[in-house]
């Protein structure tokens, strides 16, 4: 049995504000250790539960954050950017039996510690088939297309609530409780590592490939994505991507028959929008 871990950082133990996750800052350097602890705990739990392989895909920012030298020697890790499926790279090869979302967070426009969807700001909301979408929901819809279930989700308490909507059978671990976008009641790394490891061991029980033709967490395709920005010019800039059209004030919409196409278009839009943001005015 092979488990893929998609490892994001905003939902990691101890992380509560931007400098904690911004590569190169002293706080990021400190929080990398706790992030690595969460991910390693999940890997250990999966091995405890009978997994034969654990592949980790770095999914945060530069995708060069985890401390490889502190991970269990049995794991392998995809590190670095520019991957075909970004946050869930590795799921597309037909050999993954379950995926874990470790260090995840809630989506743009929602309550939650460091809540956002792909972009730290600029996006104020993302909807998939009419459902407000976090990165967890988007990625769950992508992996469902490959017959892979989400078996474990870790992050703040509101991330776990969000995950109940798109992965009801997955085990959830709250490593902190939401106070504000930049504050949380945090548990210690020793405690969260134990909780994550125990949940991952149990999560193996719900792993196992599904029918990729079955409906995902928002039903079957076609998939309609709608994005809302905090400035009109960002919506206009995104329409350079084929198929993306203005759908309302500061909003764009596009439709694809597969989530593979939908998530890749979303990545293209967010890349273009990032380049259209000016320093002071957004």
C-alpha positions in Angstrom: 0.0 0.0 0.0 1.3 3.4 -1.0 0.2 6.7 0.7 0.9 10.2 -0.6 1.3 13.1 1.8 0.5 16.5 0.4 2.3 18.8 2.9 1.3 22.5 3.2 2.6 24.7 6.0 0.0 27.2 7.1 -1.8 24.5 9.0 1.3 23.1 10.7 1.9 23.0 14.5 2.7 26.5 15.9 2.2 28.4 12.7 0.0 31.5 13.2 1.2 34.4 11.1 2.8 35.2 7.7 6.5 35.3 8.8 6.1 31.7 10.1 5.6 30.5 6.5 7.6 33.0 4.5 10.8 31.4 3.3 14.0 33.0 4.5 12.6 34.6 7.7 13.9 33.5 11.2 10.4 32.5 12.1 10.1 30.3 9.0 13.4 28.6 9.9 12.0 27.9 13.4 8.6 26.6 12.1 10.2 24.3 9.5 11.1 22.0 12.4 7.5 21.8 13.6 6.2 21.4 10.1 8.7 18.5 9.5 7.6 17.0 12.8 3.9 16.9 11.7 4.7 15.3 8.3 7.1 12.8 9.8 4.5 11.8 12.4 2.0 11.2 9.6 4.5 9.0 7.8 5.3 7.0 10.9 1.6 6.5 11.6 1.0 5.2 8.0 3.9 2.7 8.4 2.5 1.7 11.8 -0.8 1.0 10.0 0.7 -1.2 7.4 1.7 1.1 4.5 4.6 -0.2 2.4 5.5 3.2 0.9 5.0 6.8 1.8 5.7 9.5 -0.7 5.7 13.2 0.5 5.0 16.0 -1.9 6.0 19.5 -0.7 3.1 21.8 -1.4 4.0 25.1 0.3 5.3 28.2 -1.5 8.8 27.4 -2.9 8.1 23.7 -2.1 11.5 23.6 -0.4 10.6 23.8 3.3 10.7 20.3 4.9 13.9 19.1 6.5 14.6 15.9 4.6 17.3 14.8 7.0 14.8 14.7 9.9 12.3 12.4 8.1 12.0 8.6 8.6 14.5 6.9 6.3 11.7 4.9 4.6 10.0 7.9 3.0 10.7 9.5 -0.3 10.0 13.2 -1.0 9.2 15.3 -4.1 10.6 18.8 -3.5 10.7 21.8 -5.7 8.3 23.7 -7.9 6.8 23.5 -11.4 5.0 20.1 -11.1 2.2 18.9 -13.3 -0.3 18.6 -10.5 1.3 21.1 -8.0 0.0 20.3 -4.5 -1.0 16.7 -5.3 1.9 15.8 -7.6 2.4 12.0 -7.6 -1.2 11.0 -7.5 -1.5 10.6 -11.3 0.6 7.4 -11.7 -2.0 4.8 -10.6 -0.1 3.4 -7.6 -1.4 5.6 -4.8 -4.0 4.1 -2.4 -4.7 7.2 -0.2 -3.6 10.8 0.3 -3.1 12.9 3.4 -3.5 16.6 3.5 -1.0 17.6 6.3 -0.7 21.3 7.4 -3.8 22.4 5.4 -6.0 25.5 6.0 -9.3 27.0 5.2 -10.0 28.9 2.0 -10.1 32.5 0.8 -12.9 34.4 2.4 -13.5 32.0 5.3 -12.5 32.1 8.9 -9.3 30.2 9.7 -5.6 30.6 10.6 -3.9 32.1 7.5 -7.0 31.3 5.4 -6.4 31.6 1.7 -6.7 29.7 -1.6 -3.4 29.5 -3.4 -2.7 33.2 -3.2 -1.9 34.7 0.2 -4.2 37.6 -0.8 -5.9 39.0 -4.0 -8.4 36.1 -4.1 -11.4 36.7 -1.8 -13.3 33.6 -2.8 -13.2 30.5 -5.0 -16.2 28.4 -5.9 -16.3 24.9 -7.4 -19.7 23.9 -8.8 -21.2 26.5 -6.5 -19.4 25.4 -3.3 -17.0 27.7 -1.7 -13.6 25.9 -2.2 -10.6 25.6 0.0 -7.4 24.1 -1.3 -8.5 20.9 0.4 -11.7 20.7 -1.5 -10.0 21.5 -4.9 -7.3 18.9 -4.3 -9.9 16.3 -3.1 -11.8 16.8 -6.4 -8.6 16.3 -8.3 -7.5 13.1 -6.6 -11.0 11.7 -6.8 -10.5 11.7 -10.6 -7.6 9.3 -10.1 -9.6 7.1 -7.7 -7.6 8.1 -4.6 -9.4 8.9 -1.3 -8.4 11.5 1.2 -7.6 9.6 4.4 -6.1 12.2 6.8 -6.4 15.9 7.2 -4.4 18.1 9.7 -4.6 21.8 10.4 -6.6 24.1 12.6 -10.0 23.1 14.0 -11.9 24.9 11.2 -9.8 23.1 8.6 -11.1 19.9 10.1 -14.6 21.1 9.9 -14.0 22.1 6.3 -12.6 18.6 5.6 -15.8 17.0 6.9 -17.5 18.4 3.8 -15.1 16.9 1.2 -13.6 13.9 3.0 -16.1 12.7 5.6 -14.3 9.3 6.1 -10.9 10.8 6.6 -9.3 11.1 10.0 -8.8 14.7 11.2 -6.3 16.2 13.6 -6.6 19.8 14.9 -3.1 20.9 15.9 -4.4 24.4 16.9 -7.7 26.2 17.5 -8.7 29.3 15.5 -8.7 32.6 17.3 -8.2 35.0 14.4 -6.5 34.8 11.0 -3.2 35.5 12.7 -3.7 33.9 16.2 -4.5 30.4 17.5 -4.4 28.3 20.6 -1.5 26.0 19.8 -0.6 22.5 21.0 3.0 21.5 21.5 4.9 19.6 18.9 5.2 16.5 21.1 1.4 16.4 21.6 0.5 17.0 17.9 3.1 14.5 16.7 1.5 11.8 18.9 -2.1 12.8 17.8 -1.1 12.8 14.1 0.7 9.5 14.3 -2.2 7.8 16.0 -4.7 9.2 13.4 -2.5 8.2 10.5 -2.3 4.6 11.7 -6.1 4.5 11.8 -6.4 6.3 8.5 -4.8 3.3 6.6 -8.1 1.5 7.2 -10.0 3.8 4.9 -7.3 3.7 2.1 -7.9 1.8 -1.0 -8.4 2.9 -4.6 -11.9 3.9 -5.7 -13.7 4.0 -9.0 -12.2 7.1 -10.7 -15.4 7.4 -12.8 -17.5 8.0 -9.7 -18.6 11.4 -8.5 -16.1 13.5 -6.5 -16.8 15.7 -3.5 -18.8 18.2 -5.6 -20.3 15.6 -7.9 -19.3 14.6 -11.4 -18.1 17.0 -14.1 -18.3 19.4 -15.9 -16.6 21.6 -13.3 -17.5 25.2 -13.1 -14.9 27.4 -11.3 -15.7 30.9 -10.2 -13.1 33.2 -8.7 -13.5 36.6 -7.0 -10.7 39.1 -6.6 -10.1 42.1 -4.4 -9.5 44.4 -7.4 -11.2 44.6 -10.9 -7.9 44.7 -12.8 -7.0 41.3 -11.5 -10.2 39.8 -12.9 -9.5 41.4 -16.2 -5.8 40.2 -16.2 -6.9 36.6 -15.7 -9.0 36.6 -18.9 -5.9 36.2 -20.9 -6.2 32.5 -20.1 -8.4 30.8 -22.8 -11.9 30.0 -21.5 -11.8 32.4 -18.6 -14.4 35.2 -18.8 -15.8 38.0 -16.7 -18.9 36.8 -14.8 -19.6 39.7 -12.5 -18.0 42.5 -10.5 -14.4 41.4 -9.8 -15.4 37.8 -10.8 -14.4 35.4 -13.5 -15.7 31.9 -14.5 -14.6 29.0 -16.6 -15.7 25.4 -17.2 -13.9 22.2 -17.9 -14.9 18.6 -18.2 -12.2 17.3 -15.9 -10.7 18.5 -12.7 -7.2 18.0 -14.2 -8.0 20.7 -16.7 -9.8 22.9 -14.1 -6.9 22.9 -11.6 -4.3 23.6 -14.2 -6.3 26.5 -15.5 -6.7 27.7 -11.9 -2.9 27.6 -11.5 -2.4 29.6 -14.7 -4.9 32.2 -13.5 -3.2 32.6 -10.1 0.2 32.9 -11.7 -0.9 35.7 -14.0 -2.8 37.5 -11.2 0.3 37.4 -9.0 2.3 39.1 -11.8 -0.5 41.8 -12.1 -0.3 42.8 -8.4 1.4 46.1 -7.7 3.3 46.6 -4.5 1.2 49.2 -2.6 -2.2 49.0 -4.3 -2.6 45.3 -5.1 
